Amino acid sequence: MAGPEVPRKLASELERIVLERVANNRLILPAMPAVPQRCLEILRDPDFNVRKLVKELESEPVLALLVIRAANTASQSRGGATQALDQAAVRIGARQLKMLITEYAVNELFESSNRQIKDANRRVWEHSLVVALLSRDIAALVGNVEPDTCYLAGLLHDIGKPVLSAIILEVDRKLGRATPGWIDLNGWTHIIETSHRKVGTAVATEWKLPDAISAAIRDCSDYDGQDRTSVGNVVRLANALAKREGYTTGPIDAADVEAMIMVGMSMLGGDTSVVDRLVTGVRARLPGG
């Protein structure tokens, strides 16, 4: 294993290269996986063609299964489970289909063959999913802001992290054998935490995400005092709540987190006791929870 100074120097150099590529528009960003992208294009039409959508879903069996499961979960109280994709798609509707497909596409970016970094990536994914769930809940409580938009903004707010991790893994495949231990988890965390906002903003531009979602990706540090119930403010509060509960990928300042929660609750006007109950119950709503 190389000494600790070597990974730090290499991590610093890699961070410089990544940021330079972002600044010069030379960073190769991930395309949204092909099948989810085609599905979302079909769903842009309010009267979308169910047959065309089903054809795409059938080419991605895991995604098709998720659609059927979501439809059957939604209809548990009424009975009448279905195994037909066309029925499932109609039952859950375009709005939920868009969320489910986007969530599936983003999850694909968090995979890794490196066990240690894969575990770290899964923590990023878990954090993002908790922020998404809480963002939707807070939006529903506050009103005046679209809950589903808040969900997607929460899900994507840290999208720069898996993108950077993929670049690090690409370098690792080239350097790993010649320079074992060139980067450790601390080096990975340093790069991810200090650089992911700029990369995430670049991804938002590349994927042509709505302005409200792009704004939530750009900055989670300060509330927007001009638009108190904005999507970004909802995500900022949800992000702080998730961190307080331990859903985080790096070190946190507990005092700063509590201040963010206090300011956010004041701005959005949510009921503190209700929000606390939502946070307490979020673990059971995660996959495998």
C-alpha positions as CSV (number, residue, x, y, z in Angstrom):
1,M,0.0,0.0,0.0
2,A,1.4,3.4,-0.9
3,G,2.0,5.9,1.8
4,P,-0.9,8.3,2.6
5,E,0.8,11.3,0.9
6,V,0.7,9.5,-2.5
7,P,-3.0,9.0,-2.6
8,R,-3.5,12.6,-1.5
9,K,-1.4,14.0,-4.3
10,L,-3.0,11.8,-6.9
11,A,-6.5,12.6,-5.6
12,S,-5.6,16.3,-5.8
13,E,-4.3,16.0,-9.4
14,L,-7.4,14.0,-10.5
15,E,-9.7,16.6,-9.0
16,R,-7.8,19.3,-10.9
17,I,-8.2,17.4,-14.2
18,V,-11.9,16.7,-13.7
19,L,-12.7,20.4,-12.9
20,E,-10.6,21.5,-15.8
21,R,-12.6,19.3,-18.1
22,V,-15.8,20.5,-16.7
23,A,-14.7,24.1,-17.2
24,N,-13.7,23.5,-20.8
25,N,-16.8,21.2,-21.6
26,R,-14.5,18.3,-22.2
27,L,-15.8,16.0,-19.5
28,I,-17.6,13.0,-21.1
29,L,-20.8,12.9,-19.1
30,P,-22.9,9.8,-18.9
31,A,-25.8,9.5,-21.2
32,M,-29.1,8.5,-19.6
33,P,-29.4,4.7,-20.3
34,A,-31.0,4.2,-23.7
35,V,-34.2,2.4,-22.7
36,P,-35.2,4.8,-19.9
37,Q,-34.4,7.7,-22.2
38,R,-36.7,6.3,-24.9
39,C,-39.4,5.6,-22.4
40,L,-39.3,9.2,-21.1
41,E,-39.4,10.6,-24.6
42,I,-42.6,8.5,-25.2
43,L,-44.1,9.8,-21.9
44,R,-43.6,13.5,-22.9
45,D,-46.7,13.1,-25.0
46,P,-49.7,13.6,-22.7
47,D,-51.6,10.9,-24.8
48,F,-48.6,8.6,-24.9
49,N,-48.7,5.4,-27.0
50,V,-49.0,2.6,-24.4
51,R,-48.0,0.0,-27.0
52,K,-44.8,1.8,-27.9
53,L,-44.0,2.2,-24.2
54,V,-44.6,-1.5,-23.5
55,K,-42.3,-2.5,-26.3
56,E,-39.5,-0.5,-24.7
57,L,-40.2,-1.8,-21.3
58,E,-40.1,-5.4,-22.5
59,S,-36.5,-4.9,-23.6
60,E,-35.5,-4.0,-20.0
61,P,-36.9,-6.9,-17.9
62,V,-35.9,-5.4,-14.5
63,L,-37.6,-2.1,-15.4
64,A,-40.7,-3.9,-16.6
65,L,-40.9,-5.8,-13.3
66,L,-40.6,-2.6,-11.3
67,V,-43.5,-1.1,-13.3
68,I,-45.7,-4.2,-12.6
69,R,-44.7,-4.2,-9.0
70,A,-45.6,-0.5,-8.6
71,A,-49.0,-1.0,-10.2
72,N,-49.8,-4.0,-8.0
73,T,-48.6,-2.2,-4.9
74,A,-50.9,0.8,-5.8
75,S,-53.9,-1.5,-6.2
76,Q,-53.4,-3.7,-3.1
77,S,-56.3,-2.1,-1.3
78,R,-58.6,-2.8,-4.2
79,G,-57.2,-6.2,-5.2
80,G,-56.9,-7.2,-8.9
81,A,-53.2,-7.7,-9.4
82,T,-51.9,-7.7,-12.9
83,Q,-49.0,-9.2,-14.8
84,A,-49.7,-7.3,-18.0
85,L,-47.4,-4.4,-18.7
86,D,-50.0,-2.3,-20.6
87,Q,-52.4,-2.6,-17.8
88,A,-49.7,-1.8,-15.3
89,A,-48.6,1.3,-17.2
90,V,-52.1,2.7,-17.5
91,R,-52.9,1.9,-13.9
92,I,-50.0,3.9,-12.4
93,G,-50.1,6.7,-15.0
94,A,-47.5,8.9,-16.7
95,R,-46.4,10.9,-13.6
96,Q,-45.5,7.9,-11.6
97,L,-43.9,6.2,-14.6
98,K,-41.6,9.1,-15.1
99,M,-40.5,9.0,-11.5
100,L,-40.0,5.3,-11.5
101,I,-38.0,5.3,-14.8
102,T,-35.8,8.2,-13.8
103,E,-35.0,6.5,-10.5
104,Y,-34.1,3.3,-12.3
105,A,-31.8,5.2,-14.7
106,V,-30.0,7.1,-12.0
107,N,-29.5,4.0,-9.9
108,E,-27.6,2.5,-12.9
109,L,-24.9,5.1,-12.3
110,F,-24.2,4.0,-8.8
111,E,-22.9,0.5,-9.7
112,S,-19.2,-0.2,-9.3
113,S,-16.9,-3.3,-9.4
114,N,-14.7,-1.9,-6.5
115,R,-16.3,-3.2,-3.3
116,Q,-15.2,-0.4,-1.1
117,I,-16.2,2.3,-3.5
118,K,-19.4,0.4,-4.4
119,D,-20.4,0.5,-0.7
120,A,-19.7,4.3,-0.7
121,N,-21.7,4.7,-3.8
122,R,-24.6,2.8,-2.3
123,R,-24.5,5.3,0.6
124,V,-24.8,8.1,-1.9
125,W,-27.8,6.4,-3.5
126,E,-29.4,5.8,-0.1
127,H,-28.9,9.4,0.9
128,S,-30.3,10.6,-2.4
129,L,-33.4,8.4,-2.1
130,V,-34.0,9.6,1.5
131,V,-33.8,13.2,0.4
132,A,-36.2,12.4,-2.5
133,L,-38.7,10.8,-0.2
134,L,-38.5,13.6,2.4
135,S,-38.7,16.3,-0.3
136,R,-41.9,14.9,-1.7
137,D,-43.4,14.6,1.8
138,I,-42.4,18.2,2.8
139,A,-43.8,19.6,-0.4
140,A,-47.1,17.9,0.2
141,L,-47.2,19.4,3.7
142,V,-46.2,22.9,2.6
143,G,-48.3,23.2,-0.5
144,N,-47.6,25.7,-3.3
145,V,-44.9,23.4,-4.7
146,E,-45.1,20.3,-6.8
147,P,-44.3,17.1,-4.7
148,D,-43.2,15.0,-7.7
149,T,-40.8,17.7,-9.0
150,C,-39.3,17.9,-5.5
151,Y,-38.9,14.1,-5.4
152,L,-36.9,14.1,-8.7
153,A,-34.9,17.1,-7.5
154,G,-34.0,15.3,-4.3
155,L,-33.1,12.1,-6.1
156,L,-30.8,14.0,-8.5
157,H,-29.3,16.6,-6.2
158,D,-26.1,14.7,-5.7
159,I,-25.9,13.2,-9.2
160,G,-22.3,14.5,-9.6
161,K,-21.0,12.0,-7.0
162,P,-21.6,8.8,-9.0
163,V,-20.3,10.5,-12.2
164,L,-17.1,11.4,-10.4
165,S,-16.8,8.0,-8.9
166,A,-17.1,6.4,-12.4
167,I,-14.2,8.6,-13.6
168,I,-12.1,7.6,-10.6
169,L,-12.8,3.9,-11.3
170,E,-11.8,4.4,-14.9
171,V,-8.4,5.8,-13.7
172,D,-8.2,3.0,-11.2
173,R,-8.4,0.4,-14.0
174,K,-5.5,2.1,-15.7
175,L,-3.3,2.7,-12.6
176,G,-4.4,0.0,-10.2
177,R,-2.0,-2.7,-11.1
178,A,1.0,-0.4,-11.5
179,T,0.2,1.7,-8.5
180,P,-1.7,-0.4,-5.9
181,G,-3.4,1.8,-3.3
182,W,-3.1,5.0,-5.4
183,I,-6.4,6.1,-3.9
184,D,-8.1,5.1,-0.7
185,L,-11.6,5.8,0.6
186,N,-10.5,9.1,2.1
187,G,-9.1,10.3,-1.2
188,W,-12.3,9.2,-3.0
189,T,-14.4,11.1,-0.4
190,H,-12.3,14.2,-0.8
191,I,-12.7,14.3,-4.6
192,I,-16.4,13.5,-4.4
193,E,-17.3,16.0,-1.7
194,T,-15.4,19.0,-3.1
195,S,-16.1,18.6,-6.8
196,H,-19.6,17.0,-7.2
197,R,-21.6,20.2,-7.4
198,K,-19.9,21.5,-10.6
199,V,-20.1,18.0,-12.2
200,G,-23.8,17.7,-11.2
201,T,-24.6,21.0,-12.7
202,A,-22.9,19.9,-16.0
203,V,-25.0,16.7,-15.9
204,A,-28.2,18.7,-15.4
205,T,-27.3,20.8,-18.5
206,E,-26.5,17.7,-20.5
207,W,-29.7,15.9,-19.6
208,K,-31.7,19.1,-20.1
209,L,-33.3,18.9,-16.7
210,P,-36.0,21.4,-15.7
211,D,-34.7,24.7,-14.2
212,A,-36.2,23.9,-10.7
213,I,-34.3,20.6,-10.6
214,S,-31.1,22.1,-11.9
215,A,-31.2,24.8,-9.3
216,A,-31.5,22.2,-6.5
217,I,-28.4,20.4,-7.9
218,R,-26.3,23.6,-8.2
219,D,-26.4,24.5,-4.5
220,C,-27.7,22.9,-1.4
221,S,-25.9,25.3,1.0
222,D,-28.0,28.4,1.1
223,Y,-31.8,28.9,1.1
224,D,-33.4,31.2,-1.5
225,G,-35.0,34.0,0.5
226,Q,-36.8,35.4,-2.6
227,D,-38.7,32.2,-3.3
228,R,-39.3,30.7,0.2
229,T,-41.3,27.6,-1.0
230,S,-39.1,26.8,-4.0
231,V,-38.1,23.3,-5.0
232,G,-34.5,24.1,-4.1
233,N,-35.5,25.1,-0.5
234,V,-37.5,22.0,0.0
235,V,-34.5,19.9,-1.1
236,R,-32.2,21.8,1.1
237,L,-34.3,21.1,4.2
238,A,-34.7,17.4,3.2
239,N,-30.9,17.2,2.7
240,A,-30.2,18.6,6.1
241,L,-32.8,16.2,7.7
242,A,-31.3,13.2,6.0
243,K,-27.8,14.2,7.2
244,R,-29.1,14.6,10.8
245,E,-30.4,11.0,10.6
246,G,-27.1,9.6,9.5
247,Y,-27.8,9.3,5.8
248,T,-24.6,11.0,4.6
249,T,-21.5,10.1,2.6
250,G,-19.0,12.4,4.3
251,P,-18.3,14.2,7.5
252,I,-20.9,16.7,8.7
253,D,-21.0,19.7,11.0
254,A,-23.8,18.9,13.4
255,A,-24.3,22.6,14.4
256,D,-24.5,23.6,10.7
257,V,-27.0,20.8,10.0
258,E,-29.3,21.9,12.9
259,A,-29.1,25.5,11.7
260,M,-30.1,24.5,8.2
261,I,-33.1,22.5,9.6
262,M,-34.2,25.4,11.8
263,V,-34.0,28.0,9.0
264,G,-35.7,25.6,6.5
265,M,-38.6,24.9,8.9
266,S,-39.0,28.6,9.5
267,M,-39.0,29.4,5.7
268,L,-41.3,26.6,4.6
269,G,-43.6,26.7,7.6
270,G,-43.9,23.0,8.0
271,D,-45.2,21.3,11.2
272,T,-42.1,20.2,13.1
273,S,-43.8,17.2,14.8
274,V,-45.2,15.9,11.5
275,V,-41.8,16.3,9.8
276,D,-40.1,14.5,12.6
277,R,-42.5,11.6,12.2
278,L,-41.8,11.4,8.5
279,V,-38.0,11.4,9.1
280,T,-38.4,8.7,11.8
281,G,-40.4,6.4,9.4
282,V,-38.2,6.9,6.3
283,R,-36.0,3.8,6.9
284,A,-39.0,1.5,6.4
285,R,-39.7,3.1,3.0
286,L,-36.2,2.3,1.6
287,P,-35.7,-0.8,-0.5
288,G,-35.2,-3.7,1.9
289,G,-36.3,-1.4,4.8
